[in-house]
Amino acid sequence: MKLISSRIKSFLKTALIATSFATAGVTSAQTNHELTVAEAIRWIGFLPMYVAQEKGQFSSQGLTVKLVTAGGRALAVQTVISGQADISAQDPAGATQALKQGADIRLFMPLLNRNLIYMVGPKTAQEGDKLDVRGMRIAVATPPSSPHNVLTNYLRSKGYEEVDRSTWRPKGVNDTKQYVRLLFVGFFQELPPVAAGQADAAVVLTPYESLGVQDMGLKVTYSWAQATGPFLLTAFSASSERMRTKAPAFQAFSQAMAQTYTWMYQNPKEVGDIAVKWFPKMNPQVVREAAARMLSEGAIPKSVQIGEAEYRANIFDLAAKAGDPGANVPFADAVSNSFSGQGAAK
C-alpha cells in the first residue's frame, strides 16, 4: 500500500483541529472514549453519522467523536491505514481494495443499505423499463465509483458492449449515432454538463436527483434504489488492530449508531431538520426530500450488523461486473461483526 503523502498528512492534521464536531453543542455526560472518523466526502448519504452527533448519541455512550472529511474513498481508507483516524466511512469497495493490497482493514458496520443512485434527464425522456439510452451522453463520476459501476452494469444488462472506457454500443451495431458516451466528472459535478448541454443525462448519488428535479427542471428516469434490493452502498471500516485496542470505544460507537438508526425511523421530520442544518447551502426542499427518501427506501440500516447478502450484492455482483479493483473479496475476509451483538434497531 502506497504511504499517504506528506501533503495529505498535513491537510488531515489541520482538518482534525478545524473540523472537530464533538457532541455538536449537546451537553453530555463525562466522556471516557475518543474516536476520529474520516468520511470520504461531506455527503447527505452519511446523514446517520451527523444525526448521531446532533442528537448526542455518541456522548450518551461516553464517547467523543471527531469528524474529518478526507476528500475521497481512497483517502478516507488511507487515514485508517496510516493511523490518523480510527474509522473511515466510504464505499465498501474502497476498503476491500486496500485489503487486497495487504492493508489491515475490515468493514464493521453498515451505513447505507440501499443503492441510492439515480439517472436524471429531460422531462421528455422515457423512464424506468422504457428508458432508451441509445445515442445519449451521460455524465457520471470517474471510476472507480458506485455510480459508474451501476451505469456500466445497467448498460451490459441492456445488451451494450464496451468499445473503450467511455464508449458503449449496442452489441454488433456500428452506427456511431447509437453509441452511448460517458462523460467522466468529479463526484457531485454531474449536473453542470447537463445544464450546459454537454450531456443528455447524469447518474447521481442522492440528493442530486432532487436537485436536478427541483432546480433544473429534470426528472428521474431510472432508480437503482428501486431496481435493486438490499445493497451495502456505504460502510464504516477500521483496522483489526485498532478495533482490538479500542474495543470499548468501538462498542460504544456501535451502540450509538444502533440507537440513531432507530431514532431516525421514529422521527422523520426532525431527521429532515437536521439534514438542512448540516447542508445549509443546499435548497432545503432538496435536502428534506433526500432525507425522506433514505427512510422510505429503507436505506437506513435496521441493524449494525453487515449482512452477507447486502455485501455480496455490491462486492461480488455490481463491483465485480464493473471491474472495480475492490471486487470479489470473500465476506469472511473483509467483514468483522464483532460489535453488533446489541446493535439491532427497533
N, C-alpha and C positions, 0 to 999 in steps of 0.2 A: 504494500500500500504506500503510495507516494505521500510523504510527510506534508502536512499543512504548511503553506508558505509563511514567511515572517510577516508579510503584509497582512495576511488574513489573521494571523495571531494578534497583531497589533489592533486590527479592527475589532476583533472579538473581545479583546481585553477592555477596549474603550466601551464597547456595547454592553458589556457586563455591568459597567458602572452606570451608563447613561440610561439603560432601558430596564432597570430592575423594577418590577411591579409588585413586590411582595405585599400581599394582603390587599392591595388596591384600595387603601383607605379604610378597610374594615378593621375595627378594633378586635383583637383576638386574644386568646389565652397565650400563656408563655410558650414560645416556640422552642422545640427541642431538636429539630432536624432542619437541614437546609439542602435544597436541590437546585441545580441550574438546568433549565430546559432550553435547548436550541430548536426553535421552529425553523423549518426550511424557508418559509416566507410568511409575511403577515397576511393571513387569508381567513376569510369567514368560515372556511371549512375546518379551521381549528377552534371554532367557537366554544365547544365544551371546555376547553382549557381556559379561555377568557372568562367564561361563566364561573368556573371554579374559583378564579382569582376574585372576581367581582362579588361573589356571594360568601366569601370567606370559608369555602370548603377546605382549602388547604390549611388555613390557620386553625380551623376547628379540630384538625388532626395533629396539631402541634408541629406544623410544617411551614417553613418559609420557602417559596418558590420564586426564583429569579428567572425571568424570561428574556431571551435574546433572539433576534432574528438573524439567521445565518446568511440568507441570500440564495438558497438553492438546496436541493435534496442532498447533493454530494457534500456540500459544506456543512450541513447540519450533522451528517453522519461523521464527518471528519472531526468535528468538535468533541464527539464522544470518544472516538478512537485516540485523539490526542490528549484526552483527559481534561479538556477545558470546559466540558459540560457533562453532567451526569446522564442526561436523557436527551434524545432527539425526537422530533415529530416530523414525519415525512412520508412520502410514498414508500411502501414496504420494500419495493424493488431496490431502493437505494441502499437499504441495509443488507439485503441478500446479495447484491453485487459486491459490497465490501466483504461480506462473509466468504464469498467465492475467492476473493483475493487474499484471504488469510487473516482478516481482521477478527478480533474478538468482539462480536456484536450479536445481539439477539433481539428479536421483536418480543415485547412482553405485554402489550395491551392494545386493543383496537381503538381507533379514534373516529373513523367513519366507516360504516358497514354497507354503504351503497355507492354505486358509481355515479356520482353527481356531475355528470358531463353531458353537455347538450350541444346540438348543432342549431345555429340560428341563421336565418336568411330572410330574403324579402317576403312580404306578405303574399306575393303571387306564387311562391314556391309551393310544391306539394309537400306533404308531411307524413311522418310515420312510415308505414309499409309502402306507401305510394311515392315516397321520395325518389326522384330520379336525379342522380348527381352527374350524369354524362355531360362533359364539357365544362364542368364547374371549376372555379379556382377557389380553394378552401384554405383559409388561414388557420394555422394550428401551432401549438407550442413545439419548439425544436426538440427532436428526440435526443435521448430517451425521455419520454414523458407519458403520463397516462392518457392525456388527450390524443397524442399521436398514436398510441397503442390501440385505443378504441376505434379510431378512424380507420387505420390500416386493416384492422381485423374486420371491420364493417365492409370495407371495400372487397376484401377476399370473399366474404360471405355472399356478396352480390355478384361474384363472377369476374372481378377485376384482377389483373396481374400487374406486378411491379415492373416498370420499364427502367426506372432509376429511382434514386432516393426520393425524388419529389414529383415523380410522374407515374400515373397508373392508367391502364387502359382496359376496356372490356376484352376478355380473352379472345385472341385471334383477330382483333379489329385493328386496322392500320390507319383508319381515318383519325387524324390528329384532332379534329374538332370534337371528337368524343372522349378525348383523354381528360383525366382529372389531374389538375395541377395543384400541388401542395405548396403553400407559401409559409415558410418557417419563420416564426417570430418569437419574441420572448413571452414568458408567462404573462397573461393579462394584457397583452398587446395585440390580441387577435381581432378586436373590433375596429380599430382605426383603418386597417386596409379595406374593410367592407365600406366604411364611411367614405373613404377616398376613391372608391370604385376600382381598387386593385384586386379585390377578392369578391366573390359572389356570396360566400358564406363563411362562417367561422365555427370552429369547435372549441368550446369554452368550459371551464370549470365554473360551478356556481360561485358567486351570484351574477356572473356576467351575462347569463342568458336573460335574467331580469333586466339588467342594464340595457341590453340590446332591444328588448321589448319596450321598456318604459321611455328610454331616452333617444332611441334611434328609429323607432317605428318598424322594427323587425319582428319576426315571430319564431317560436321554437319549432323547428322542422323535424327534429329527432331527439329522443330522450333515452340515453343509455341507462339511466336510473330505472326507467320503466321496463326497458327491454331485457334487463338482466336482473337476477335475484341477488341474494346476499353476496357481498363483494368487499374485500378488505382494501379500501381505497387509500386510507392513511392509518398510521400506527405509531406508537411510541417504541423506541428501541434504546438499548443500553448495553454496556459491556457486561459479561457474566461476572467479571472480577468486581466491578462497581456494584452490581446487584448483590453480591455476596457481602462486601464490606459495609454497604449501607442498607442492609436488608430492612431494618425498622423504618427507615425513611421511604423506601420503595413501597413497603406495605401501607404506610400512611398515605402515600400518593395514590395507590390503587384504591384504597377505601374512599378517599376524597373524590376521585373520578367516578366511582360507582354511585356515590350519593348525588353527584352532579348530573349524571345521565338520568337518574330517577327524577330529580327535581325539574329538569328541562321538560320532560313529558307532562309533568303535572302543572307547569307554569308557562305555557307557550307565549302568552302576551309579554310577560316580563323577559323572556328569552329575547324577543324582538327588541325590547327596550335596551337591553344590554348590548345587543349586536350594534344598534345605532350608536351607542355611546363609544364603542370601540372602533367604529368606522365613520367618524363624523364628516368626512369629506365626500362620502357617497350619498346618493339620493336615498333618503330614509325609507321610501316606499320599496326601493330595490332591496335594501338590506332586510327589511321586515319580511318581504316575500321569500327571500332566500332562506332566512331562519325558519320560517314556517314550512318551507318545502323540505328542509332537512328532517323535520319531525314527521311530516305527513308521509314522506318516502320511507321512513324507518331507518334513516341513515345514522341516527344517534344510537350507539350500541345499547343493548339491553343487559349486557354483561361485560365485565372487564377481561373475560377470557377470550383469547383469539380462537375462533373456530377453524377447524381444518378445511371445511368446505369453502368458507369465505377466502381463506388463504390460497387454496388451490385455484379458485376462480380467477384470481389475479396472476399468481406466480407461475402456475402450470398451464393456464389457459391463455388469458389475454397477453400477459408479458411474453410467454413462450412464442405465441403466434406472431407477435410483433417483433421478435428478435431482440427484446430488451436484455441487456447484459446481466440483469439480476434474475433472470428466469430459471426455473427448474431446480431450485434448491429445496431438498426434502424438508417437509414440515418439521420433523423431529430435530433437524439440524439448525433450523432458523428460529424456532419459537420456544420461548420459555413462559409457561403459565404459572410460574411459582407463586405469584402474588394474587391469584384470582380466587382463592378459597372463600373469601367473604364478600366477593365482588358482584353479586347478582343484583341488577337493578329491578325494582318492584314495579 
